[in-house]
Amino acid sequence: METKPKRYIAELINEANALAVEKILSVEPVVVDVATALDAVPGMTPDTILHAGPPIEWGAMCDAMQRAVRGAAVFEGLAPDMKAVDKLVKSKKIKLSSNHAHGSVGPMTGIISASMPVIVTKDTASGRLAYSTFNEGGGKVLWFGAVEEETITRLKFMRDEFAPVMKKVVAKMGGIPVWSVLAQGIQMGDECHNRHAASTNLFLKNITEPLFSLGLPVDRAIRAFKFVAGNSHFFLNITMTAAKLAMDAARDVENSTIVTAMSRNGTEFGIRVSGLGDEWFIAPSPYLMDALYNPGYTAEDGAPDIGDSAIIETMGLGGFAIAAAPSMASFAGGGFQESVAITKAMGEITTVKNPKFGIPSLDFEGTPTGIDIRKVVETGILPSINSAVLHKSSGAGQIGAGIVHAPYECFSKAIMAFGERHRLAA
Amino acid sequence: METKPKRYIAELINEANALAVEKILSVEPVVVDVATALDAVPGMTPDTILHAGPPIEWGAMCDAMQRAVRGAAVFEGLAPDMKAVDKLVKSKKIKLSSNHAHGSVGPMTGIISASMPVIVTKDTASGRLAYSTFNEGGGKVLWFGAVEEETITRLKFMRDEFAPVMKKVVAKMGGIPVWSVLAQGIQMGDECHNRHAASTNLFLKNITEPLFSLGLPVDRAIRAFKFVAGNSHFFLNITMTAAKLAMDAARDVENSTIVTAMSRNGTEFGIRVSGLGDEWFIAPSPYLMDALYNPGYTAEDGAPDIGDSAIIETMGLGGFAIAAAPSMASFAGGGFQESVAITKAMGEITTVKNPKFGIPSLDFEGTPTGIDIRKVVETGILPSINSAVLHKSSGAGQIGAGIVHAPYECFSKAIMAFGERHRLAA
């Protein structure tokens, strides 16, 4: 069989990528409902527990993710206690599955179990849906793999009290558009991954009147209000559903080299590419060597990078938009100019500037969007992801935060697969 | 009488200015109450109407300020209609006085009349108080000199319904510290004069739980919430009371050349200087030649600059902090770098950087604070003020916004007066 000429395929790829990026930019995500995972998430069963990142076996999971699975199993009544979970997983009485295989995303451990409430976000342009849990906040929380009695108590509050209220709020508002919140957030110092302080405030402002107009006992409305107001990361999971929709729109464009997902299960880092279907191109998940650690912790204590949240960078926010968040300059290892340099570098490996998200200090230049695996491999510039670090073994939860780079190996594997598929000469 | 040697006086001035600036930085403003102007504002009487800027006669007032005085007189029942006000003012049945002479400040026309509710802000370090009205929002509002029936209706709502609720909120909260809101606002793109979007959201977030916990009928609480949420300038007047307290702290420091007030009555621009008591150094108020005008309006339609709000620049926010608000770069006649250049220039005429307000994109360099009349006169760099433009004659209200510069003449007059007082050789 003969190989295709390089010049011809390059044109095909450029056209395909232009189409893929057009699809990303055309998505209009709106939070349309709050539902139980079992009812809403495709393929969900009562004994399934979803996790972040590419599919992974129980034995290969990092400590934090295993703890989170145990916590969810106890929360669901699938296991009498945390220790009983090993056996149940090994005997397939508890099934593990990857969020991305269920239209879902979750930050850090990213656990979703059957009775958990999920945010339902819809791309009103295509009708496609994406799902995530509500963000639990800080402390001993499942998404950090830190499970205590308070963790389960909080999950029950979220399921039994908070979610039903939020479902009514979303219905009363007739849906909550996501981009407009993020576009304002970007004007207010959020990069929309590790910093969502402004976006969360804007969301809170939008929901307050509907919330207090529901006719609920006022103390119940206040508890819901405080749950959001007390967590500056509340909007993170909503952003992730929107980013998931944006990147799902670009899936399966023939000949496209645009990255449609980056995700980590705490052991492996995987990427998916538009023209290469649902295959994950995998490498060991990197450590955050230069992260800022909480007092008492060092890089030695950290687990490898984890979470579906890199879907945010996949669509050009978070680390790609760090110039919009000067308060995160310490992540960049220096000052504001180092942050600008990162955003500029991400421009080298992407296809367009997203006009919806103008970075104020760059005279409203859009965020760099549409990672092209060819550009990553050619330049060696790796996608820069704003992330957090979980403890590798103690269940302490989050111990630091910083920048991590997607492994080169994921992109080189993908480009090889792309070449093989198109029978390209080396 | 012999003249003092220049070298000696320069040292005295530097010491005095260091003391004045230390006083500015030591102020800790907290909103402690909401009260009726007649009860709270020093020297207020039922027939007094306070206005922005240096003292001015009725006949010399600009059209917008006259309209606002007429509106307030009708609101107070001092006059049967707007036209009757001329005669009442001329016969002294209505007395006019300058806000600054009453510990008060108001944006644009700055009108305060006896029954209006005022924000009472206290410097908890010294116990001093300052006052302003609540911000009315946009449209046909007294602070823009636009008076219609809706204007009076809104003032009555603010007095009879909104203010009593806010008084309870402030009491329940035990006071609302101002600097912490502005310090966060600066991180979120506010320069804290023409842009208060983030600060207002933060304030709103802080008051929501107390507001809905008061036991009020929920529709009343919602009306109060919506009044704040619907006005991204709501926090402006609170900022002004805090800035007034900061600059009052620096008054009457012997030998100090620090500016303690800049203010405009729509006809004249006046400044006060610490070592020169309460004298206003006056020049004609400038026009905003390069402002951005609303469709249908040009610089031809604008009145000269107006309002006490330049107290914000006097303490180093607003125009001095414009680098913190890239969304206002169009004010600066260009892009973000032009905004940075303005903030840097303001550093040339000021004494310190205020560590409370770090500008994110300048690696958290503090805002330039403590204008020194010597530096203004020596460098010719004029204080840059973010302002708005009112219509000169039609009562249309605000027709544009942009930057204005404090007149050189105010500073040259002040330095002459300073020289005379100290018998300095030319």
Interface residues (C-beta under 8 A of the other chain):
Chain A: Q187 M188 G189 A197 A198 N201 L202 L204 K205 T208 E209 F212 S213 V218 A221 I222 F225 K226 A229 P326 S327 A329 G335 F336 P360 S361 L362 D363 F364
Chain B: Q187 M188 G189 A197 A198 N201 L202 L204 K205 T208 E209 F212 S213 V218 A221 I222 F225 K226 A229 P326 S327 A329 G335 F336 P360 S361 L362 D363 F364
